[in-house]
Amino acid sequence: MREPRSYIVRIYRQGYRTLSGIVEDTHTGCKRAFRNTRELSAFLRGSTLYVPSAERKAKVQSTK
C-alpha cells in the first residue's frame, strides 16, 4: 500500500464551467499545471496513463 501524500492545490476558475490551476506535491516540491478536472484527478491519483501534450509538457517544465 502506498504512503499517503499531501498536496497544495491552487484552483483558478475561468468561468462557470472552466477551471485550471496548479498542484504541488508537498513532499517533492513537484508542481504540475492542470486545465480541467480530469487532469487534476489523474495527477492526484498518481496515474501514469495520462500523458500531456507536447505543449502541456513545456508549460509544466516552465513552472519548475
N, C-alpha and C positions, 0 to 999 in steps of 0.2 A: 504494500500500500504506500502511495506517495505521501510525503510530508505536506501538511497544509502550507499554502503560500499566502502572502499578503500583497495587495496591490493598491496603488493610488490610481483612481480613475477620474479623469477630467473630461467632462461632457460639455460640448458646445452645441446648443440647439441652433439649427439654421432654418427654422420654420416649423410648421405644425407637425410634419411627418419626417423631417430630416434632422439627423444629428451626426456629429463627428466628435473626435476627441483623441486623447492620449491615455494609454495605460502604462503605468510604471510598476515594474516588479521591485518591491522594496528590498528584497534580498540581493538581487544582482545589479539593480540600477538600470536595467534594460528598459528602454521606452519604445513603445510601438503606437503608431497612429492608426485610427480606425475611422471608417466613413459610414458604417451602419451597424445595426445590432448583430448581424451575422458575423462580421469581422470581430466585434467586441467579444461575443460569446466564444468564438473559435480561439482567441487569444487566452481567455480566462480558463478554458478547458485544457489548454496546452496542446491543442490539436496540431498535428504535423501535416494534416491533409490540406490545410488552407495554405496556398502559395500565392502571395500577392503578385500583381502585375509588375513589369519592369519599372514603370513609372512610380508605382507604390513603393517598391524596394528603395528607389532613390530618395524618396521623401523620408522613409523610415531611417535610413542611414544618416540623413542630414540632421535628425533630431538627437543623435547620439553624442 
